[in-house]
Amino acid sequence: MGRGKVELKRIDNKISRQVTFAKRRNGLLKKAYELSVLCDAEVALIIFSTRGRLFEFSTSSWYTIAASN
């Protein structure tokens, strides 16, 4: 049995919105990692919260390599 569809609209309750953000952010980071492993792909993900916090994920240090050239 599948999950029900979630109506895509802004969550009004601030606490519920923050909890949902944290859970979905972690799920998105996990999926990015899985994609990189399963498909041997280079993946970069940048997420900014409403408070301006940065969450990032990348599979390689291409920036370090590019900066040294």
mmJSON file of the N, C-alpha and C atoms, coordinates in Angstrom:
{"data_MODEL":{"atom_site":{
"group_PDB":["ATOM","ATOM","ATOM","ATOM","ATOM","ATOM","ATOM","ATOM","ATOM","ATOM","ATOM","ATOM","ATOM","ATOM","ATOM","ATOM","ATOM","ATOM","ATOM","ATOM","ATOM","ATOM","ATOM","ATOM","ATOM","ATOM","ATOM","ATOM","ATOM","ATOM","ATOM","ATOM","ATOM","ATOM","ATOM","ATOM","ATOM","ATOM","ATOM","ATOM","ATOM","ATOM","ATOM","ATOM","ATOM","ATOM","ATOM","ATOM","ATOM","ATOM","ATOM","ATOM","ATOM","ATOM","ATOM","ATOM","ATOM","ATOM","ATOM","ATOM","ATOM","ATOM","ATOM","ATOM","ATOM","ATOM","ATOM","ATOM","ATOM","ATOM","ATOM","ATOM","ATOM","ATOM","ATOM","ATOM","ATOM","ATOM","ATOM","ATOM","ATOM","ATOM","ATOM","ATOM","ATOM","ATOM","ATOM","ATOM","ATOM","ATOM","ATOM","ATOM","ATOM","ATOM","ATOM","ATOM","ATOM","ATOM","ATOM","ATOM","ATOM","ATOM","ATOM","ATOM","ATOM","ATOM","ATOM","ATOM","ATOM","ATOM","ATOM","ATOM","ATOM","ATOM","ATOM","ATOM","ATOM","ATOM","ATOM","ATOM","ATOM","ATOM","ATOM","ATOM","ATOM","ATOM","ATOM","ATOM","ATOM","ATOM","ATOM","ATOM","ATOM","ATOM","ATOM","ATOM","ATOM","ATOM","ATOM","ATOM","ATOM","ATOM","ATOM","ATOM","ATOM","ATOM","ATOM","ATOM","ATOM","ATOM","ATOM","ATOM","ATOM","ATOM","ATOM","ATOM","ATOM","ATOM","ATOM","ATOM","ATOM","ATOM","ATOM","ATOM","ATOM","ATOM","ATOM","ATOM","ATOM","ATOM","ATOM","ATOM","ATOM","ATOM","ATOM","ATOM","ATOM","ATOM","ATOM","ATOM","ATOM","ATOM","ATOM","ATOM","ATOM","ATOM","ATOM","ATOM","ATOM","ATOM","ATOM","ATOM","ATOM","ATOM","ATOM","ATOM","ATOM","ATOM","ATOM","ATOM","ATOM","ATOM","ATOM","ATOM","ATOM","ATOM","ATOM"],
"id":[1,2,3,4,5,6,7,8,9,10,11,12,13,14,15,16,17,18,19,20,21,22,23,24,25,26,27,28,29,30,31,32,33,34,35,36,37,38,39,40,41,42,43,44,45,46,47,48,49,50,51,52,53,54,55,56,57,58,59,60,61,62,63,64,65,66,67,68,69,70,71,72,73,74,75,76,77,78,79,80,81,82,83,84,85,86,87,88,89,90,91,92,93,94,95,96,97,98,99,100,101,102,103,104,105,106,107,108,109,110,111,112,113,114,115,116,117,118,119,120,121,122,123,124,125,126,127,128,129,130,131,132,133,134,135,136,137,138,139,140,141,142,143,144,145,146,147,148,149,150,151,152,153,154,155,156,157,158,159,160,161,162,163,164,165,166,167,168,169,170,171,172,173,174,175,176,177,178,179,180,181,182,183,184,185,186,187,188,189,190,191,192,193,194,195,196,197,198,199,200,201,202,203,204,205,206,207],
"type_symbol":["N","C","C","N","C","C","N","C","C","N","C","C","N","C","C","N","C","C","N","C","C","N","C","C","N","C","C","N","C","C","N","C","C","N","C","C","N","C","C","N","C","C","N","C","C","N","C","C","N","C","C","N","C","C","N","C","C","N","C","C","N","C","C","N","C","C","N","C","C","N","C","C","N","C","C","N","C","C","N","C","C","N","C","C","N","C","C","N","C","C","N","C","C","N","C","C","N","C","C","N","C","C","N","C","C","N","C","C","N","C","C","N","C","C","N","C","C","N","C","C","N","C","C","N","C","C","N","C","C","N","C","C","N","C","C","N","C","C","N","C","C","N","C","C","N","C","C","N","C","C","N","C","C","N","C","C","N","C","C","N","C","C","N","C","C","N","C","C","N","C","C","N","C","C","N","C","C","N","C","C","N","C","C","N","C","C","N","C","C","N","C","C","N","C","C","N","C","C","N","C","C","N","C","C","N","C","C"],
"label_atom_id":["N","CA","C","N","CA","C","N","CA","C","N","CA","C","N","CA","C","N","CA","C","N","CA","C","N","CA","C","N","CA","C","N","CA","C","N","CA","C","N","CA","C","N","CA","C","N","CA","C","N","CA","C","N","CA","C","N","CA","C","N","CA","C","N","CA","C","N","CA","C","N","CA","C","N","CA","C","N","CA","C","N","CA","C","N","CA","C","N","CA","C","N","CA","C","N","CA","C","N","CA","C","N","CA","C","N","CA","C","N","CA","C","N","CA","C","N","CA","C","N","CA","C","N","CA","C","N","CA","C","N","CA","C","N","CA","C","N","CA","C","N","CA","C","N","CA","C","N","CA","C","N","CA","C","N","CA","C","N","CA","C","N","CA","C","N","CA","C","N","CA","C","N","CA","C","N","CA","C","N","CA","C","N","CA","C","N","CA","C","N","CA","C","N","CA","C","N","CA","C","N","CA","C","N","CA","C","N","CA","C","N","CA","C","N","CA","C","N","CA","C","N","CA","C","N","CA","C","N","CA","C","N","CA","C","N","CA","C","N","CA","C"],
"label_alt_id":[null,null,null,null,null,null,null,null,null,null,null,null,null,null,null,null,null,null,null,null,null,null,null,null,null,null,null,null,null,null,null,null,null,null,null,null,null,null,null,null,null,null,null,null,null,null,null,null,null,null,null,null,null,null,null,null,null,null,null,null,null,null,null,null,null,null,null,null,null,null,null,null,null,null,null,null,null,null,null,null,null,null,null,null,null,null,null,null,null,null,null,null,null,null,null,null,null,null,null,null,null,null,null,null,null,null,null,null,null,null,null,null,null,null,null,null,null,null,null,null,null,null,null,null,null,null,null,null,null,null,null,null,null,null,null,null,null,null,null,null,null,null,null,null,null,null,null,null,null,null,null,null,null,null,null,null,null,null,null,null,null,null,null,null,null,null,null,null,null,null,null,null,null,null,null,null,null,null,null,null,null,null,null,null,null,null,null,null,null,null,null,null,null,null,null,null,null,null,null,null,null,null,null,null,null,null,null],
"label_comp_id":["MET","MET","MET","GLY","GLY","GLY","ARG","ARG","ARG","GLY","GLY","GLY","LYS","LYS","LYS","VAL","VAL","VAL","GLU","GLU","GLU","LEU","LEU","LEU","LYS","LYS","LYS","ARG","ARG","ARG","ILE","ILE","ILE","ASP","ASP","ASP","ASN","ASN","ASN","LYS","LYS","LYS","ILE","ILE","ILE","SER","SER","SER","ARG","ARG","ARG","GLN","GLN","GLN","VAL","VAL","VAL","THR","THR","THR","PHE","PHE","PHE","ALA","ALA","ALA","LYS","LYS","LYS","ARG","ARG","ARG","ARG","ARG","ARG","ASN","ASN","ASN","GLY","GLY","GLY","LEU","LEU","LEU","LEU","LEU","LEU","LYS","LYS","LYS","LYS","LYS","LYS","ALA","ALA","ALA","TYR","TYR","TYR","GLU","GLU","GLU","LEU","LEU","LEU","SER","SER","SER","VAL","VAL","VAL","LEU","LEU","LEU","CYS","CYS","CYS","ASP","ASP","ASP","ALA","ALA","ALA","GLU","GLU","GLU","VAL","VAL","VAL","ALA","ALA","ALA","LEU","LEU","LEU","ILE","ILE","ILE","ILE","ILE","ILE","PHE","PHE","PHE","SER","SER","SER","THR","THR","THR","ARG","ARG","ARG","GLY","GLY","GLY","ARG","ARG","ARG","LEU","LEU","LEU","PHE","PHE","PHE","GLU","GLU","GLU","PHE","PHE","PHE","SER","SER","SER","THR","THR","THR","SER","SER","SER","SER","SER","SER","TRP","TRP","TRP","TYR","TYR","TYR","THR","THR","THR","ILE","ILE","ILE","ALA","ALA","ALA","ALA","ALA","ALA","SER","SER","SER","ASN","ASN","ASN"],
"label_asym_id":["A","A","A","A","A","A","A","A","A","A","A","A","A","A","A","A","A","A","A","A","A","A","A","A","A","A","A","A","A","A","A","A","A","A","A","A","A","A","A","A","A","A","A","A","A","A","A","A","A","A","A","A","A","A","A","A","A","A","A","A","A","A","A","A","A","A","A","A","A","A","A","A","A","A","A","A","A","A","A","A","A","A","A","A","A","A","A","A","A","A","A","A","A","A","A","A","A","A","A","A","A","A","A","A","A","A","A","A","A","A","A","A","A","A","A","A","A","A","A","A","A","A","A","A","A","A","A","A","A","A","A","A","A","A","A","A","A","A","A","A","A","A","A","A","A","A","A","A","A","A","A","A","A","A","A","A","A","A","A","A","A","A","A","A","A","A","A","A","A","A","A","A","A","A","A","A","A","A","A","A","A","A","A","A","A","A","A","A","A","A","A","A","A","A","A","A","A","A","A","A","A","A","A","A","A","A","A"],
"label_entity_id":["1","1","1","1","1","1","1","1","1","1","1","1","1","1","1","1","1","1","1","1","1","1","1","1","1","1","1","1","1","1","1","1","1","1","1","1","1","1","1","1","1","1","1","1","1","1","1","1","1","1","1","1","1","1","1","1","1","1","1","1","1","1","1","1","1","1","1","1","1","1","1","1","1","1","1","1","1","1","1","1","1","1","1","1","1","1","1","1","1","1","1","1","1","1","1","1","1","1","1","1","1","1","1","1","1","1","1","1","1","1","1","1","1","1","1","1","1","1","1","1","1","1","1","1","1","1","1","1","1","1","1","1","1","1","1","1","1","1","1","1","1","1","1","1","1","1","1","1","1","1","1","1","1","1","1","1","1","1","1","1","1","1","1","1","1","1","1","1","1","1","1","1","1","1","1","1","1","1","1","1","1","1","1","1","1","1","1","1","1","1","1","1","1","1","1","1","1","1","1","1","1","1","1","1","1","1","1"],
"label_seq_id":[1,1,1,2,2,2,3,3,3,4,4,4,5,5,5,6,6,6,7,7,7,8,8,8,9,9,9,10,10,10,11,11,11,12,12,12,13,13,13,14,14,14,15,15,15,16,16,16,17,17,17,18,18,18,19,19,19,20,20,20,21,21,21,22,22,22,23,23,23,24,24,24,25,25,25,26,26,26,27,27,27,28,28,28,29,29,29,30,30,30,31,31,31,32,32,32,33,33,33,34,34,34,35,35,35,36,36,36,37,37,37,38,38,38,39,39,39,40,40,40,41,41,41,42,42,42,43,43,43,44,44,44,45,45,45,46,46,46,47,47,47,48,48,48,49,49,49,50,50,50,51,51,51,52,52,52,53,53,53,54,54,54,55,55,55,56,56,56,57,57,57,58,58,58,59,59,59,60,60,60,61,61,61,62,62,62,63,63,63,64,64,64,65,65,65,66,66,66,67,67,67,68,68,68,69,69,69],
"pdbx_PDB_ins_code":[null,null,null,null,null,null,null,null,null,null,null,null,null,null,null,null,null,null,null,null,null,null,null,null,null,null,null,null,null,null,null,null,null,null,null,null,null,null,null,null,null,null,null,null,null,null,null,null,null,null,null,null,null,null,null,null,null,null,null,null,null,null,null,null,null,null,null,null,null,null,null,null,null,null,null,null,null,null,null,null,null,null,null,null,null,null,null,null,null,null,null,null,null,null,null,null,null,null,null,null,null,null,null,null,null,null,null,null,null,null,null,null,null,null,null,null,null,null,null,null,null,null,null,null,null,null,null,null,null,null,null,null,null,null,null,null,null,null,null,null,null,null,null,null,null,null,null,null,null,null,null,null,null,null,null,null,null,null,null,null,null,null,null,null,null,null,null,null,null,null,null,null,null,null,null,null,null,null,null,null,null,null,null,null,null,null,null,null,null,null,null,null,null,null,null,null,null,null,null,null,null,null,null,null,null,null,null],
"Cartn_x":[0.838,0.0,0.888,0.608,1.428,0.979,1.777,1.439,0.477,-0.279,-1.198,-0.438,-1.053,-0.426,-0.432,0.645,0.753,0.453,-0.469,-0.789,0.386,0.917,2.068,1.615,1.726,1.446,2.286,2.501,3.315,2.671,3.492,3.012,2.921,1.738,1.5,2.145,2.091,2.652,4.173,4.796,6.251,7.028,6.582,7.279,7.157,5.961,5.757,6.57,6.655,7.425,8.903,9.433,10.845,11.123,10.226,10.387,10.37,9.428,9.33,10.584,11.081,12.296,13.462,13.638,14.756,14.661,13.482,13.305,13.53,12.946,13.079,14.491,15.146,16.532,17.412,17.25,18.046,17.749,16.477,16.117,16.729,16.748,17.328,18.838,19.504,20.941,21.248,20.426,20.606,20.419,19.404,19.159,20.3,20.857,21.988,23.18,23.428,24.509,24.249,23.015,22.67,22.85,22.432,22.592,24.069,24.901,26.329,26.951,26.532,27.093,26.556,25.248,24.643,24.99,25.076,25.298,26.708,27.556,28.921,28.901,28.016,27.83,28.439,28.884,29.335,28.093,27.848,26.638,27.02,26.374,26.533,25.147,24.934,23.632,23.843,23.136,23.204,21.791,21.602,20.29,20.46,19.629,19.6,18.28,18.367,17.153,16.577,15.396,14.783,15.587,16.37,17.231,18.576,18.786,20.02,21.138,20.852,21.874,22.113,23.359,23.768,23.961,23.39,23.598,24.099,25.198,25.784,26.242,26.308,26.805,27.465,28.621,29.256,30.025,30.156,30.786,32.277,32.776,34.214,34.708,36.006,36.601,37.097,36.246,36.643,37.081,36.516,36.894,38.361,38.751,40.126,41.073,40.683,41.5,41.588,40.447,40.424,41.212,41.166,41.866,43.383,43.836,45.267,45.888,45.069,45.586,45.897],
"Cartn_y":[-1.17,0.0,1.241,2.181,3.386,4.481,5.488,6.646,7.539,8.315,9.257,10.45,11.122,12.309,13.444,14.204,15.362,16.598,17.404,18.646,19.604,20.105,20.991,22.428,22.826,24.212,24.505,25.771,26.176,25.71,25.168,24.737,25.975,26.225,27.441,27.391,26.243,26.095,26.108,27.079,27.278,26.049,25.443,24.278,23.083,22.837,21.744,21.955,23.212,23.535,23.219,23.561,23.301,21.812,21.059,19.607,18.97,19.395,18.864,19.207,20.433,20.836,19.936,19.702,18.888,17.459,16.874,15.497,15.392,16.298,16.245,16.606,17.516,17.851,16.624,15.911,14.704,13.647,13.519,12.563,12.935,14.22,14.686,14.467,14.726,14.47,12.985,12.14,10.694,10.249,10.782,10.431,10.894,12.061,12.557,11.608,11.152,10.194,8.881,8.374,7.12,7.233,8.352,8.579,8.548,9.173,9.208,7.816,7.001,5.658,4.722,4.698,3.753,4.051,5.309,5.694,6.21,6.171,6.685,8.092,8.926,10.279,11.286,12.399,13.52,14.325,14.496,15.17,16.303,17.434,18.555,19.06,19.334,19.775,20.915,22.008,23.159,23.497,23.61,23.935,25.097,26.118,27.237,27.184,27.271,27.308,28.715,28.879,30.202,31.147,30.595,31.416,31.723,31.194,31.455,30.471,29.399,28.374,27.582,27.216,26.479,25.013,24.142,22.702,22.265,21.528,21.166,19.721,19.166,17.814,17.783,17.181,16.948,15.642,15.011,13.702,13.763,14.895,14.989,16.361,16.461,17.753,18.413,18.514,19.076,20.524,21.238,22.628,22.699,21.815,21.784,21.463,20.508,20.132,21.279,21.918,23.011,24.212,24.453,25.601,25.405,24.162,23.906,23.962,23.912,23.941,25.331],
"Cartn_z":[0.0,0.0,0.0,-0.879,-0.997,-0.055,0.004,0.83,0.072,0.822,0.2,-0.364,-1.315,-1.888,-0.879,-0.871,0.011,-0.818,-0.327,-1.021,-0.836,-1.94,-1.866,-1.633,-0.394,-0.02,1.207,1.47,2.612,3.913,4.799,6.109,7.0,7.519,8.305,9.688,10.336,11.677,11.597,12.27,12.184,12.668,13.748,14.301,13.364,12.855,11.907,10.633,10.197,8.998,9.216,10.391,10.697,10.785,11.41,11.524,10.141,9.3,7.944,7.148,7.292,6.596,6.979,8.268,8.746,8.216,8.267,7.796,6.292,5.541,4.083,3.643,4.369,4.056,4.212,5.322,5.544,4.487,4.095,3.047,1.711,1.401,0.147,0.123,1.239,1.33,1.155,1.738,1.616,0.168,-0.504,-1.904,-2.808,-2.523,-3.304,-3.153,-1.933,-1.69,-2.427,-2.336,-3.007,-4.521,-5.097,-6.528,-6.919,-6.112,-6.423,-6.363,-5.402,-5.26,-6.339,-6.517,-7.453,-8.907,-9.263,-10.665,-10.921,-9.912,-10.023,-10.607,-10.077,-10.582,-9.616,-10.164,-9.348,-8.975,-7.693,-7.229,-6.281,-6.467,-5.538,-5.181,-3.91,-3.431,-2.444,-2.655,-1.757,-1.309,0.008,0.567,1.538,1.386,2.324,3.088,4.401,5.22,5.19,5.765,5.826,6.704,7.612,8.467,7.811,6.616,5.889,6.17,6.897,7.149,5.881,5.68,4.498,4.836,4.014,4.112,2.743,2.721,1.437,1.427,0.231,0.013,-1.35,-1.427,-2.728,-2.661,-3.823,-3.866,-4.117,-4.565,-4.801,-4.384,-4.335,-3.996,-5.274,-6.269,-7.564,-7.414,-6.436,-6.234,-5.799,-4.902,-4.437,-5.584,-6.416,-7.566,-8.557,-8.856,-9.81,-9.293,-8.007,-7.428,-7.452,-7.415,-7.391,-8.789,-9.836,-11.218,-11.675],
"occupancy":[1.0,1.0,1.0,1.0,1.0,1.0,1.0,1.0,1.0,1.0,1.0,1.0,1.0,1.0,1.0,1.0,1.0,1.0,1.0,1.0,1.0,1.0,1.0,1.0,1.0,1.0,1.0,1.0,1.0,1.0,1.0,1.0,1.0,1.0,1.0,1.0,1.0,1.0,1.0,1.0,1.0,1.0,1.0,1.0,1.0,1.0,1.0,1.0,1.0,1.0,1.0,1.0,1.0,1.0,1.0,1.0,1.0,1.0,1.0,1.0,1.0,1.0,1.0,1.0,1.0,1.0,1.0,1.0,1.0,1.0,1.0,1.0,1.0,1.0,1.0,1.0,1.0,1.0,1.0,1.0,1.0,1.0,1.0,1.0,1.0,1.0,1.0,1.0,1.0,1.0,1.0,1.0,1.0,1.0,1.0,1.0,1.0,1.0,1.0,1.0,1.0,1.0,1.0,1.0,1.0,1.0,1.0,1.0,1.0,1.0,1.0,1.0,1.0,1.0,1.0,1.0,1.0,1.0,1.0,1.0,1.0,1.0,1.0,1.0,1.0,1.0,1.0,1.0,1.0,1.0,1.0,1.0,1.0,1.0,1.0,1.0,1.0,1.0,1.0,1.0,1.0,1.0,1.0,1.0,1.0,1.0,1.0,1.0,1.0,1.0,1.0,1.0,1.0,1.0,1.0,1.0,1.0,1.0,1.0,1.0,1.0,1.0,1.0,1.0,1.0,1.0,1.0,1.0,1.0,1.0,1.0,1.0,1.0,1.0,1.0,1.0,1.0,1.0,1.0,1.0,1.0,1.0,1.0,1.0,1.0,1.0,1.0,1.0,1.0,1.0,1.0,1.0,1.0,1.0,1.0,1.0,1.0,1.0,1.0,1.0,1.0,1.0,1.0,1.0,1.0,1.0,1.0],
"B_iso_or_equiv":[0.0,0.0,0.0,0.0,0.0,0.0,0.0,0.0,0.0,0.0,0.0,0.0,0.0,0.0,0.0,0.0,0.0,0.0,0.0,0.0,0.0,0.0,0.0,0.0,0.0,0.0,0.0,0.0,0.0,0.0,0.0,0.0,0.0,0.0,0.0,0.0,0.0,0.0,0.0,0.0,0.0,0.0,0.0,0.0,0.0,0.0,0.0,0.0,0.0,0.0,0.0,0.0,0.0,0.0,0.0,0.0,0.0,0.0,0.0,0.0,0.0,0.0,0.0,0.0,0.0,0.0,0.0,0.0,0.0,0.0,0.0,0.0,0.0,0.0,0.0,0.0,0.0,0.0,0.0,0.0,0.0,0.0,0.0,0.0,0.0,0.0,0.0,0.0,0.0,0.0,0.0,0.0,0.0,0.0,0.0,0.0,0.0,0.0,0.0,0.0,0.0,0.0,0.0,0.0,0.0,0.0,0.0,0.0,0.0,0.0,0.0,0.0,0.0,0.0,0.0,0.0,0.0,0.0,0.0,0.0,0.0,0.0,0.0,0.0,0.0,0.0,0.0,0.0,0.0,0.0,0.0,0.0,0.0,0.0,0.0,0.0,0.0,0.0,0.0,0.0,0.0,0.0,0.0,0.0,0.0,0.0,0.0,0.0,0.0,0.0,0.0,0.0,0.0,0.0,0.0,0.0,0.0,0.0,0.0,0.0,0.0,0.0,0.0,0.0,0.0,0.0,0.0,0.0,0.0,0.0,0.0,0.0,0.0,0.0,0.0,0.0,0.0,0.0,0.0,0.0,0.0,0.0,0.0,0.0,0.0,0.0,0.0,0.0,0.0,0.0,0.0,0.0,0.0,0.0,0.0,0.0,0.0,0.0,0.0,0.0,0.0,0.0,0.0,0.0,0.0,0.0,0.0],
"pdbx_formal_charge":[null,null,null,null,null,null,null,null,null,null,null,null,null,null,null,null,null,null,null,null,null,null,null,null,null,null,null,null,null,null,null,null,null,null,null,null,null,null,null,null,null,null,null,null,null,null,null,null,null,null,null,null,null,null,null,null,null,null,null,null,null,null,null,null,null,null,null,null,null,null,null,null,null,null,null,null,null,null,null,null,null,null,null,null,null,null,null,null,null,null,null,null,null,null,null,null,null,null,null,null,null,null,null,null,null,null,null,null,null,null,null,null,null,null,null,null,null,null,null,null,null,null,null,null,null,null,null,null,null,null,null,null,null,null,null,null,null,null,null,null,null,null,null,null,null,null,null,null,null,null,null,null,null,null,null,null,null,null,null,null,null,null,null,null,null,null,null,null,null,null,null,null,null,null,null,null,null,null,null,null,null,null,null,null,null,null,null,null,null,null,null,null,null,null,null,null,null,null,null,null,null,null,null,null,null,null,null],
"auth_seq_id":[1,1,1,2,2,2,3,3,3,4,4,4,5,5,5,6,6,6,7,7,7,8,8,8,9,9,9,10,10,10,11,11,11,12,12,12,13,13,13,14,14,14,15,15,15,16,16,16,17,17,17,18,18,18,19,19,19,20,20,20,21,21,21,22,22,22,23,23,23,24,24,24,25,25,25,26,26,26,27,27,27,28,28,28,29,29,29,30,30,30,31,31,31,32,32,32,33,33,33,34,34,34,35,35,35,36,36,36,37,37,37,38,38,38,39,39,39,40,40,40,41,41,41,42,42,42,43,43,43,44,44,44,45,45,45,46,46,46,47,47,47,48,48,48,49,49,49,50,50,50,51,51,51,52,52,52,53,53,53,54,54,54,55,55,55,56,56,56,57,57,57,58,58,58,59,59,59,60,60,60,61,61,61,62,62,62,63,63,63,64,64,64,65,65,65,66,66,66,67,67,67,68,68,68,69,69,69],
"auth_comp_id":["MET","MET","MET","GLY","GLY","GLY","ARG","ARG","ARG","GLY","GLY","GLY","LYS","LYS","LYS","VAL","VAL","VAL","GLU","GLU","GLU","LEU","LEU","LEU","LYS","LYS","LYS","ARG","ARG","ARG","ILE","ILE","ILE","ASP","ASP","ASP","ASN","ASN","ASN","LYS","LYS","LYS","ILE","ILE","ILE","SER","SER","SER","ARG","ARG","ARG","GLN","GLN","GLN","VAL","VAL","VAL","THR","THR","THR","PHE","PHE","PHE","ALA","ALA","ALA","LYS","LYS","LYS","ARG","ARG","ARG","ARG","ARG","ARG","ASN","ASN","ASN","GLY","GLY","GLY","LEU","LEU","LEU","LEU","LEU","LEU","LYS","LYS","LYS","LYS","LYS","LYS","ALA","ALA","ALA","TYR","TYR","TYR","GLU","GLU","GLU","LEU","LEU","LEU","SER","SER","SER","VAL","VAL","VAL","LEU","LEU","LEU","CYS","CYS","CYS","ASP","ASP","ASP","ALA","ALA","ALA","GLU","GLU","GLU","VAL","VAL","VAL","ALA","ALA","ALA","LEU","LEU","LEU","ILE","ILE","ILE","ILE","ILE","ILE","PHE","PHE","PHE","SER","SER","SER","THR","THR","THR","ARG","ARG","ARG","GLY","GLY","GLY","ARG","ARG","ARG","LEU","LEU","LEU","PHE","PHE","PHE","GLU","GLU","GLU","PHE","PHE","PHE","SER","SER","SER","THR","THR","THR","SER","SER","SER","SER","SER","SER","TRP","TRP","TRP","TYR","TYR","TYR","THR","THR","THR","ILE","ILE","ILE","ALA","ALA","ALA","ALA","ALA","ALA","SER","SER","SER","ASN","ASN","ASN"],
"auth_asym_id":["A","A","A","A","A","A","A","A","A","A","A","A","A","A","A","A","A","A","A","A","A","A","A","A","A","A","A","A","A","A","A","A","A","A","A","A","A","A","A","A","A","A","A","A","A","A","A","A","A","A","A","A","A","A","A","A","A","A","A","A","A","A","A","A","A","A","A","A","A","A","A","A","A","A","A","A","A","A","A","A","A","A","A","A","A","A","A","A","A","A","A","A","A","A","A","A","A","A","A","A","A","A","A","A","A","A","A","A","A","A","A","A","A","A","A","A","A","A","A","A","A","A","A","A","A","A","A","A","A","A","A","A","A","A","A","A","A","A","A","A","A","A","A","A","A","A","A","A","A","A","A","A","A","A","A","A","A","A","A","A","A","A","A","A","A","A","A","A","A","A","A","A","A","A","A","A","A","A","A","A","A","A","A","A","A","A","A","A","A","A","A","A","A","A","A","A","A","A","A","A","A","A","A","A","A","A","A"],
"auth_atom_id":["N","CA","C","N","CA","C","N","CA","C","N","CA","C","N","CA","C","N","CA","C","N","CA","C","N","CA","C","N","CA","C","N","CA","C","N","CA","C","N","CA","C","N","CA","C","N","CA","C","N","CA","C","N","CA","C","N","CA","C","N","CA","C","N","CA","C","N","CA","C","N","CA","C","N","CA","C","N","CA","C","N","CA","C","N","CA","C","N","CA","C","N","CA","C","N","CA","C","N","CA","C","N","CA","C","N","CA","C","N","CA","C","N","CA","C","N","CA","C","N","CA","C","N","CA","C","N","CA","C","N","CA","C","N","CA","C","N","CA","C","N","CA","C","N","CA","C","N","CA","C","N","CA","C","N","CA","C","N","CA","C","N","CA","C","N","CA","C","N","CA","C","N","CA","C","N","CA","C","N","CA","C","N","CA","C","N","CA","C","N","CA","C","N","CA","C","N","CA","C","N","CA","C","N","CA","C","N","CA","C","N","CA","C","N","CA","C","N","CA","C","N","CA","C","N","CA","C","N","CA","C","N","CA","C","N","CA","C","N","CA","C"],
"pdbx_PDB_model_num":[1,1,1,1,1,1,1,1,1,1,1,1,1,1,1,1,1,1,1,1,1,1,1,1,1,1,1,1,1,1,1,1,1,1,1,1,1,1,1,1,1,1,1,1,1,1,1,1,1,1,1,1,1,1,1,1,1,1,1,1,1,1,1,1,1,1,1,1,1,1,1,1,1,1,1,1,1,1,1,1,1,1,1,1,1,1,1,1,1,1,1,1,1,1,1,1,1,1,1,1,1,1,1,1,1,1,1,1,1,1,1,1,1,1,1,1,1,1,1,1,1,1,1,1,1,1,1,1,1,1,1,1,1,1,1,1,1,1,1,1,1,1,1,1,1,1,1,1,1,1,1,1,1,1,1,1,1,1,1,1,1,1,1,1,1,1,1,1,1,1,1,1,1,1,1,1,1,1,1,1,1,1,1,1,1,1,1,1,1,1,1,1,1,1,1,1,1,1,1,1,1,1,1,1,1,1,1]
}}}
